[in-house]
Amino acid sequence: MVSNAVTSLRILLLPLLLWLLSQTGDTFRWAALAVLAVAGLTDVIDGRLARALGEVSRLGAMLDLIADRLLSLSVLVGLIASGELRGGFMVAGVVLLARDLVVASFGEAAPGLAIKVTRLERVKITLQFAAFGLLAAPPALPIPQYDLGRWTLAASAALACVALVGYARRAARTLAA
């Protein structure tokens, strides 16, 4: 399946991305940003390919979800290792990772629960990846780029908490039924 191969590419890029983020120097940061962009692009392409080629499957959906979570984990660990995320901003990263674990747990506890990506969730994801890009790139913007990246990540974490409440309500209703 072509779509699963694209998703697998995203997973295979992650050790390289983590290594690049842990290095110092603009060249490594530009390379990290390029790998992050390719990984993000595979996230967009794999689902579209699966639908276009009639390759939609439970395995593909699960693989995509795993790849997404591993991408977030890799970027956050790399940014913490590089010192770009520290102090209270590390909490935002932990919140984002914890949200993923909790939502996955809802899916296990309430198998009938449909975990659908809401508009709020799409905004959260957009902010999260914008933050990843701002924090992964070398300083190149005439603005406080890393501060903007940290606050964008914090905003994404706040939206993740709001979205999590909606998931929790749906899970509670499903479990009570």
N, CA and C of each residue as an Amber inpcrd file, in Angstrom:
protein
   531
   0.8400000  -1.1860000   0.0000000   0.0000000   0.0000000   0.0000000
   0.8830000   1.2480000   0.0000000   0.6770000   2.0800000  -0.9850000
   1.4760000   3.2840000  -1.1580000   1.3020000   4.2340000   0.0280000
   0.0710000   4.4030000   0.4750000  -0.1850000   5.3460000   1.5720000
   0.5260000   4.9170000   2.8530000   0.5570000   3.6240000   3.1220000
   1.2610000   3.1430000   4.3230000   2.7740000   3.3220000   4.1850000
   3.2870000   3.2290000   2.9660000   4.7140000   3.4680000   2.7390000
   5.0620000   4.9300000   3.0270000   4.1710000   5.8450000   2.6510000
   4.3900000   7.2650000   2.9310000   4.3790000   7.5070000   4.4430000
   3.4420000   6.8660000   5.1330000   3.3870000   6.9900000   6.5950000
   4.6490000   6.4080000   7.2170000   5.0990000   5.2800000   6.7000000
   6.3210000   4.6440000   7.2200000   7.5340000   5.5410000   7.0220000
   7.5660000   6.2760000   5.9010000   8.6540000   7.2250000   5.6710000
   8.7060000   8.2490000   6.8070000   7.5360000   8.7220000   7.2390000
   7.4830000   9.6910000   8.3390000   8.1430000   9.1010000   9.5810000
   7.8470000   7.8630000   9.8800000   8.4320000   7.2130000  11.0600000
   9.9420000   7.0590000  10.8920000  10.3810000   6.6960000   9.6910000
  11.8170000   6.4990000   9.4450000  12.6070000   7.8020000   9.5200000
  11.9590000   8.9330000   9.2770000  12.6250000  10.2300000   9.3590000
  12.8700000  10.6870000  10.8010000  12.1580000  10.1080000  11.7470000
  12.1740000  10.6410000  13.1130000  13.5280000  10.5490000  13.8120000
  14.2730000   9.4450000  13.7150000  15.6010000   9.4530000  14.3610000
  16.5110000  10.5510000  13.8040000  16.4530000  10.7570000  12.4820000
  17.2440000  11.8280000  11.8770000  16.8060000  13.1860000  12.4140000
  15.5140000  13.4170000  12.4870000  14.9910000  14.6830000  13.0030000
  15.4360000  14.9150000  14.4430000  15.3220000  13.9030000  15.2570000
  15.7240000  14.0180000  16.6670000  17.2110000  14.3470000  16.7640000
  18.0120000  13.6780000  15.9640000  19.4560000  13.9310000  15.9850000
  19.7530000  15.3610000  15.5290000  19.1190000  15.7910000  14.4370000
  19.3570000  17.1500000  13.9330000  18.9810000  18.2100000  14.9610000
  17.8700000  17.9900000  15.6380000  17.4420000  18.9650000  16.6510000
  18.3970000  19.0320000  17.8410000  19.0750000  17.9440000  18.1100000
  19.9800000  17.9200000  19.2650000  21.3530000  18.5160000  18.9470000
  21.5990000  18.8430000  17.6740000  22.8780000  19.4220000  17.2610000
  22.8150000  20.9410000  17.3390000  23.9880000  21.5560000  17.3340000
  24.0370000  23.0150000  17.3390000  24.5310000  23.5170000  15.9860000
  24.0950000  24.6760000  15.6300000  24.5290000  25.2910000  14.3720000
  23.3750000  25.4480000  13.3990000  23.4440000  26.5180000  12.6330000
  22.3720000  26.8440000  11.6960000  22.1460000  25.7560000  10.6470000
  23.2100000  25.1410000  10.1680000  23.0580000  24.1080000   9.1400000
  22.1930000  22.9610000   9.6510000  22.4470000  22.5350000  10.8750000
  21.6500000  21.4560000  11.4610000  20.1990000  21.8890000  11.6450000
  20.0080000  23.1470000  12.0420000  18.6460000  23.6430000  12.2590000
  17.8680000  23.7440000  10.9560000  18.5220000  24.2080000   9.8800000
  17.8420000  24.2580000   8.5830000  17.4840000  22.8470000   8.1230000
  18.4150000  21.9170000   8.3380000  18.1530000  20.5180000   7.9590000
  16.9990000  19.9560000   8.7890000  16.9710000  20.2790000  10.0800000
  15.8730000  19.8090000  10.9500000  14.5410000  20.3690000  10.4610000
  14.5440000  21.6380000  10.0900000  13.3130000  22.2540000   9.5870000
  12.8640000  21.5810000   8.2860000  13.8170000  21.2510000   7.4230000
  13.4850000  20.5750000   6.1630000  12.9030000  19.1880000   6.4270000
  13.5090000  18.4430000   7.3350000  13.0020000  17.1010000   7.6690000
  11.6270000  17.2120000   8.3120000  11.4500000  18.2020000   9.1760000
  10.1390000  18.4240000   9.7950000   9.0890000  18.7380000   8.7320000
   9.4530000  19.5510000   7.7590000   8.5210000  19.8940000   6.6740000
   8.1550000  18.6530000   5.8580000   9.1230000  17.8250000   5.5560000
   8.8470000  16.5930000   4.8060000   7.9450000  15.6760000   5.6270000
   8.2390000  15.5500000   6.9170000   7.4040000  14.7100000   7.7850000
   5.9790000  15.2500000   7.8380000   5.8360000  16.5610000   7.9490000
   4.5010000  17.1590000   7.9540000   3.7770000  16.9540000   6.6420000
   4.5170000  17.0420000   5.5580000   3.9300000  16.8290000   4.2380000
   3.4450000  15.3810000   4.0850000   4.2160000  14.4340000   4.5950000
   3.7750000  13.0280000   4.5160000   2.4820000  12.8250000   5.2960000
   2.3030000  13.5990000   6.3560000   1.0750000  13.4920000   7.1460000
  -0.1310000  13.9420000   6.3360000   0.0570000  14.9430000   5.5070000
  -1.0270000  15.4290000   4.6530000  -1.2640000  14.4610000   3.4870000
  -0.1770000  13.9870000   2.9140000  -0.2660000  13.1760000   1.6970000
  -0.8130000  11.7700000   1.9560000  -0.4170000  11.1350000   3.0600000
  -0.7810000   9.7220000   3.2400000  -2.2880000   9.4830000   3.2710000
  -3.0130000  10.3140000   3.9690000  -4.4680000  10.1580000   4.0360000
  -5.1360000  10.4160000   2.6960000  -4.6600000  11.4420000   2.0040000
  -5.2290000  11.7450000   0.6870000  -4.9560000  10.6140000  -0.3030000
  -3.7430000  10.0740000  -0.2430000  -3.4080000   8.9410000  -1.1110000
  -4.2830000   7.7300000  -0.7970000  -4.4450000   7.4610000   0.4960000
  -5.2480000   6.3030000   0.8940000  -6.6690000   6.4110000   0.3370000
  -7.2450000   7.6030000   0.4390000  -8.6110000   7.7850000  -0.0820000
  -8.6340000   7.7140000  -1.6110000  -7.6710000   8.3370000  -2.2530000
  -7.6440000   8.3660000  -3.7200000  -7.3870000   6.9830000  -4.3190000
  -6.5780000   6.1780000  -3.6460000  -6.2160000   4.8680000  -4.1730000
  -7.0760000   3.7350000  -3.6010000  -8.0510000   4.1100000  -2.7620000
  -8.8950000   3.0820000  -2.1510000  -8.1330000   2.2080000  -1.1790000
  -7.1490000   2.7910000  -0.4960000  -6.3170000   2.0450000   0.4440000
  -6.6540000   2.3420000   1.9040000  -7.7970000   2.9310000   2.1660000
  -8.1740000   3.2470000   3.5480000  -8.3440000   1.9390000   4.3130000
  -7.6560000   1.8530000   5.4410000  -7.7270000   0.6390000   6.2530000
  -7.5310000   0.9890000   7.7180000  -7.9280000   0.0860000   8.5750000
  -7.7120000   0.2850000  10.0190000  -6.2220000   0.3010000  10.3240000
  -5.4580000  -0.5640000   9.6350000  -4.0100000  -0.5910000   9.8250000
  -3.4040000   0.7550000   9.4410000  -3.8040000   1.3010000   8.3030000
  -3.2840000   2.5890000   7.8590000  -3.6290000   3.7070000   8.8240000
  -4.8610000   3.6980000   9.3240000  -5.2760000   4.7240000  10.2950000
  -4.4560000   4.6140000  11.5760000  -4.2300000   3.3730000  12.0230000
  -3.4490000   3.1690000  13.2400000  -1.9990000   3.5910000  13.0180000
  -1.4300000   3.2200000  11.8740000  -0.0580000   3.5800000  11.5600000
   0.1010000   5.0990000  11.4870000  -0.8730000   5.7840000  10.8890000
  -0.8500000   7.2400000  10.8030000  -0.8850000   7.8650000  12.2000000
  -1.7440000   7.3410000  13.0510000  -1.8440000   7.8570000  14.4190000
  -0.5350000   7.6560000  15.1780000   0.0530000   6.4820000  15.0290000
   1.3360000   6.2070000  15.6890000   2.4150000   7.1540000  15.1580000
   2.4630000   7.3270000  13.8430000   3.4600000   8.2150000  13.2420000
   3.2830000   9.6500000  13.7350000   2.0380000  10.1080000  13.8390000
   1.7740000  11.4620000  14.3410000   2.2810000  11.6300000  15.7650000
   1.9810000  10.6620000  16.6110000   2.3870000  10.7490000  18.0180000
   3.9000000  10.6870000  18.1640000   4.5340000   9.8120000  17.3740000
   5.9900000   9.7100000  17.4310000   6.6600000  10.9700000  16.9030000
   6.0560000  11.6010000  15.9070000   6.6010000  12.8590000  15.3920000
   6.5660000  13.9240000  16.4860000   5.4330000  14.0680000  17.1480000
   5.3290000  15.0540000  18.2320000   6.3350000  14.7510000  19.3360000
   6.4140000  13.4940000  19.7220000   7.3480000  13.0940000  20.7790000
   8.7840000  13.4160000  20.3690000   9.1590000  13.0730000  19.1500000
  10.5260000  13.3100000  18.6840000  10.8690000  14.7940000  18.6830000
   9.9590000  15.6110000  18.1680000  10.2220000  17.0510000  18.1130000
  10.3260000  17.6250000  19.5280000   9.4090000  17.2430000  20.3850000
   9.4410000  17.7890000  21.7490000  10.7000000  17.3600000  22.4930000
  11.0850000  16.1080000  22.3720000  12.3130000  15.6400000  23.0250000
  13.5250000  16.3760000  22.4450000  13.5520000  16.5270000  21.1220000
  14.6550000  17.2440000  20.4930000  14.7350000  18.6960000  20.9330000
  13.5900000  19.3500000  21.0620000  13.5770000  20.7540000  21.4950000
  13.9640000  20.9000000  22.9600000  13.6040000  19.9320000  23.7670000
  14.0340000  19.9590000  25.1650000  15.5350000  19.7230000  25.2460000
  16.0330000  18.7460000  24.4690000  17.4740000  18.4530000  24.4670000
  18.2830000  19.6510000  23.9800000  17.7410000  20.4010000  23.0260000
  18.4620000  21.5590000  22.4790000  18.3680000  22.7790000  23.3900000
  17.4780000  22.7370000  24.3770000  17.3110000  23.8660000  25.2840000
  16.2670000  24.8730000  24.8270000  15.6230000  24.6220000  23.6840000
  14.6060000  25.5460000  23.1990000  13.3360000  25.4960000  24.0400000
  13.0460000  24.3580000  24.6260000  11.9030000  24.2330000  25.5420000
  12.4470000  23.9600000  26.9330000  12.1930000  24.8950000  27.8110000
  12.6650000  24.7330000  29.1870000  11.6680000  25.3880000  30.1260000
  11.8180000  25.0800000  31.3800000  10.9500000  25.6680000  32.3960000
   9.4870000  25.3680000  32.1520000   8.6600000  26.3890000  32.3160000
   7.2230000  26.2260000  32.1750000   6.7920000  25.8150000  30.7800000
   7.6100000  26.1230000  29.7730000   7.2270000  25.7580000  28.4100000
   7.3660000  24.2620000  28.1620000   8.2090000  23.5910000  28.9690000
   8.2570000  22.1310000  28.8750000   6.9070000  21.5440000  29.2650000
   6.2160000  22.2220000  30.1790000   4.8970000  21.7510000  30.6110000
   3.9400000  21.6950000  29.4200000   4.0190000  22.6680000  28.5250000
   3.1590000  22.6550000  27.3410000   3.4050000  21.3960000  26.5220000
   4.6550000  21.0230000  26.3580000   4.9810000  19.7990000  25.6430000
   4.4460000  18.5650000  26.3440000   4.5770000  18.5390000  27.6540000
   4.0580000  17.4000000  28.4250000   2.5390000  17.3290000  28.3100000
   1.8760000  18.4730000  28.3400000   0.4140000  18.5070000  28.1850000
   0.0080000  17.9250000  26.8370000   0.7160000  18.3040000  25.7770000
   0.3830000  17.7910000  24.4490000   0.5730000  16.2740000  24.3700000
   1.6510000  15.7870000  24.9500000   1.8900000  14.3370000  24.9380000
   0.8780000  13.6090000  25.8160000   0.5810000  14.1790000  26.9820000
  -0.3900000  13.5560000  27.8830000  -1.7700000  13.5200000  27.2400000
  -2.1480000  14.5570000  26.5280000  -3.4290000  14.5900000  25.8340000
  -3.5340000  13.4320000  24.8520000  -2.4480000  13.1720000  24.1240000
  -2.4490000  12.0540000  23.1750000  -2.6670000  10.7160000  23.8880000
  -2.0160000  10.5510000  25.0200000  -2.1790000   9.3030000  25.7820000
  -3.6010000   9.1520000  26.3210000  -4.1590000  10.2420000  26.8070000
  -5.5100000  10.1930000  27.3600000  -6.5290000   9.8940000  26.2630000
  -6.4030000  10.5460000  25.1190000  -7.3400000  10.2970000  24.0230000
  -7.2190000   8.8520000  23.5440000  -5.9980000   8.3440000  23.4580000
  -5.8100000   6.9400000  23.0790000  -6.4580000   6.0200000  24.1110000
  -6.3710000   6.3780000  25.3660000  -6.9980000   5.5800000  26.4330000
  -8.5110000   5.6010000  26.3080000  -9.0740000   6.7490000  25.9280000
 -10.5250000   6.8170000  25.7040000 -10.9300000   5.8140000  24.6290000
 -10.1360000   5.7590000  23.5680000 -10.4230000   4.8370000  22.4770000
 -10.3740000   3.3870000  22.9270000  -9.4840000   3.0680000  23.8500000
  -9.3860000   1.7020000  24.3800000 -10.5280000   1.4020000  25.3530000
 -10.8480000   2.3580000  26.2030000 -11.8860000   2.1460000  27.2200000
 -13.2840000   2.1360000  26.6190000 -13.4620000   2.9300000  25.5840000
 -14.7840000   3.0420000  24.9520000 -14.6340000   2.7650000  23.4600000
 -14.5440000   1.4770000  23.0680000 -14.2850000   1.1440000  21.6630000
 -15.2940000   1.7380000  20.6830000 -16.5060000   2.0180000  21.1010000
 -17.5010000   2.5980000  20.2070000 -17.3440000   4.0910000  20.0210000
 -16.4340000   4.6970000  20.7660000 -16.2380000   6.1380000  20.7010000
 -15.5110000   6.5130000  19.4140000 -16.1150000   7.3790000  18.6440000
 -15.4810000   7.8530000  17.4130000 -14.6590000   9.0910000  17.7560000
 -13.3470000   8.9680000  17.6530000 -12.4520000  10.0900000  17.9190000
 -12.2750000  10.8270000  16.5930000 -13.0540000  11.8620000  16.3960000
 -12.9950000  12.6290000  15.1540000 -12.2410000  13.9260000  15.3870000
 -11.5280000  14.3390000  14.3570000 -10.7710000  15.5900000  14.4330000
 -11.7470000  16.7470000  14.2560000 -11.8720000  17.5590000  15.2890000
 -12.7750000  18.7020000  15.2640000 -12.0470000  19.9310000  14.7070000
 -12.7900000  20.9870000  14.4550000 -12.1870000  22.2450000  13.9990000
 -11.2080000  22.7680000  15.0460000 -11.5780000  22.6700000  16.3160000
 -10.6930000  23.1030000  17.3950000  -9.3880000  22.2940000  17.3650000
  -9.5270000  21.0090000  17.1370000  -8.3470000  20.1320000  17.0720000
  -7.4540000  20.5160000  15.8910000  -8.0560000  20.8930000  14.7750000
  -7.2620000  21.3110000  13.6060000  -6.4760000  22.5940000  13.9130000
  -7.0910000  23.5160000  14.6370000  -6.3890000  24.7380000  15.0300000
  -5.2390000  24.3860000  15.9720000  -5.4950000  23.4750000  16.9010000
  -4.4530000  23.0290000  17.8360000  -3.2740000  22.4350000  17.0830000
  -3.5580000  21.5860000  16.1160000  -2.5040000  20.9400000  15.3340000
  -1.7240000  21.9790000  14.5300000  -2.4310000  22.9410000  13.9460000
  -1.7740000  23.9950000  13.1660000  -0.8380000  24.8080000  14.0600000
  -1.3260000  25.1900000  15.2240000  -0.4790000  25.9430000  16.1590000
   0.7230000  25.1110000  16.6070000   0.4860000  23.8410000  16.8660000
   1.5610000  22.9620000  17.3290000   2.6660000  22.8710000  16.2780000
   2.2840000  22.6630000  15.0200000   3.3110000  22.5460000  13.9910000
   3.9510000  23.8860000  13.6640000   3.2150000  24.9770000  13.7770000
   3.8240000  26.3030000  13.6100000   4.8820000  26.5130000  14.6930000
   4.5480000  26.1220000  15.9200000   5.5040000  26.2390000  17.0210000
   6.7250000  25.3700000  16.7640000   6.4950000  24.1410000  16.3160000
   7.6210000  23.2530000  16.0170000   8.5470000  23.8950000  14.9850000
   7.9670000  24.4690000  13.9490000   8.7820000  25.1030000  12.9180000
   9.5560000  26.3010000  13.4430000   8.8930000  27.1500000  14.2140000
   9.5640000  28.3280000  14.7790000  10.7040000  27.9290000  15.7080000
  10.4940000  26.8550000  16.4700000  11.5070000  26.4310000  17.4430000
  12.6120000  25.5910000  16.8120000  12.3240000  24.9120000  15.7120000
  13.3240000  24.0600000  15.0630000  14.2670000  24.8670000  14.1720000
  13.7690000  25.9490000  13.5830000  14.5640000  26.7310000  12.6310000
  15.6490000  27.5300000  13.3490000  16.7180000  27.8410000  12.6180000
  17.7090000  28.7470000  13.2110000  17.1160000  30.1410000  13.2990000
  17.6740000  30.9910000  14.1490000  17.1300000  32.3450000  14.2510000
  17.2740000  33.0670000  12.9140000  16.1250000  33.3190000  12.2760000
  16.1670000  33.9260000  10.9420000  15.1480000  35.0320000  10.7690000
  14.2650000  35.1740000  11.7340000  13.1970000  36.1580000  11.6020000
  13.5310000  37.4130000  12.4030000  13.0610000  38.5800000  11.9440000
  13.3380000  39.8230000  12.6650000  12.3720000  40.0320000  13.8430000
  11.9720000  38.9470000  14.4670000  11.0770000  38.9730000  15.6300000
  11.6540000  38.0130000  16.6640000  11.1730000  38.0680000  17.8870000
  11.6400000  37.0940000  18.8840000  11.0550000  35.7030000  18.5600000
  11.6530000  35.0530000  17.5730000  11.1450000  33.8180000  16.9920000
  10.9340000  32.7050000  18.0150000  11.8980000  32.4850000  18.8930000
  11.7800000  31.3790000  19.8380000  10.7260000  31.6630000  20.9060000
  10.6270000  32.9180000  21.3290000   9.5560000  33.2750000  22.2680000
   8.1920000  33.0590000  21.6210000   8.0510000  33.4850000  20.3700000
   6.7990000  33.2840000  19.6440000   6.4900000  31.7900000  19.5270000
   7.5050000  30.9960000  19.2330000   7.3220000  29.5440000  19.1370000
   6.8740000  28.9330000  20.4490000   7.4830000  29.3650000  21.5370000
   7.1160000  28.8140000  22.8630000   5.6790000  29.1810000  23.2220000
   5.2920000  30.4310000  22.9840000   3.9320000  30.8460000  23.3160000
   2.9000000  30.2130000  22.3780000   3.2880000  29.9790000  21.1470000
   2.3950000  29.2890000  20.2110000   2.1860000  27.8490000  20.6750000
   3.2540000  27.2110000  21.1540000   3.1300000  25.8500000  21.6850000
   2.2390000  25.8480000  22.9320000   2.3870000  26.8610000  23.7760000
   1.5370000  26.9560000  24.9730000   0.0680000  27.1370000  24.5780000
  -0.1880000  27.9310000  23.5480000  -1.5700000  28.1050000  23.0720000
  -2.1190000  26.7850000  22.5420000  -1.2860000  26.0350000  21.8400000
  -1.7000000  24.7280000  21.3390000  -2.0400000  23.7960000  22.5030000
  -1.2310000  23.8300000  23.5450000  -1.4950000  22.9930000  24.7180000
  -2.8040000  23.3970000  25.3970000  -3.0760000  24.6940000  25.4580000
  -4.3310000  25.1530000  26.0560000  -5.5250000  24.6520000  25.2490000
  -5.4290000  24.7430000  23.9270000  -6.5150000  24.2330000  23.0800000
  -6.6500000  22.7140000  23.2180000  -5.5340000  22.0320000  23.4140000
  -5.5820000  20.5810000  23.6110000  -6.3920000  20.2410000  24.8620000
  -6.2310000  21.0500000  25.9020000  -6.9960000  20.8240000  27.1350000
  -8.4870000  21.0360000  26.8990000  -8.8210000  22.0770000  26.1560000
 -10.2280000  22.3530000  25.8490000 -10.8180000  21.2100000  25.0270000
 -10.0930000  20.7800000  24.0020000 -10.5700000  19.6790000  23.1650000
 -10.6980000  18.3970000  23.9700000  -9.7980000  18.2050000  24.9110000
  -9.8260000  17.0030000  25.7400000 -11.1080000  16.9160000  26.5630000
 -11.6160000  18.0520000  26.9930000 -12.8790000  18.0650000  27.7370000
 -14.0020000  17.5080000  26.8570000 -14.0350000  17.9010000  25.6030000
 -15.0450000  17.3830000  24.6820000 -14.9120000  15.8850000  24.4930000
 -13.6870000  15.4060000  24.3250000 -13.4590000  13.9670000  24.1930000
 -13.8990000  13.2370000  25.4590000 -13.5850000  13.8180000  26.6050000
 -13.9420000  13.1830000  27.8820000 -15.4550000  13.0910000  28.0390000
 -16.1600000  14.1220000  27.6500000 -17.6280000  14.0840000  27.7370000
 -18.1990000  12.9930000  26.8470000 -17.6950000  12.9060000  25.6080000
 -18.1880000  11.8600000  24.7010000 -17.8360000  10.4750000  25.2190000
 -16.6450000  10.3330000  25.7730000 -16.2440000   9.0230000  26.3200000
 -17.1260000   8.6540000  27.5030000 -17.4340000   9.6260000  28.3640000
 -18.2850000   9.3570000  29.5220000 -19.6730000   8.9070000  29.0800000
 -20.2260000   9.5650000  28.0690000 -21.5480000   9.1710000  27.5610000
 -21.4940000   7.7540000  26.9570000 -20.4450000   7.4670000  26.2200000
 -20.3140000   6.1560000  25.6000000 -20.1630000   5.0680000  26.6600000
 -19.3860000   5.3380000  27.6890000 -19.1700000   4.3500000  28.7460000
 -20.4080000   4.1740000  29.6080000 -21.2060000   5.2190000  29.7560000
 -22.4130000   5.1320000  30.5760000 -23.5370000   4.3790000  29.8690000
 -23.4820000   4.3370000  28.5500000 -24.5550000   3.6910000  27.7690000
 -24.5070000   2.1730000  27.8690000
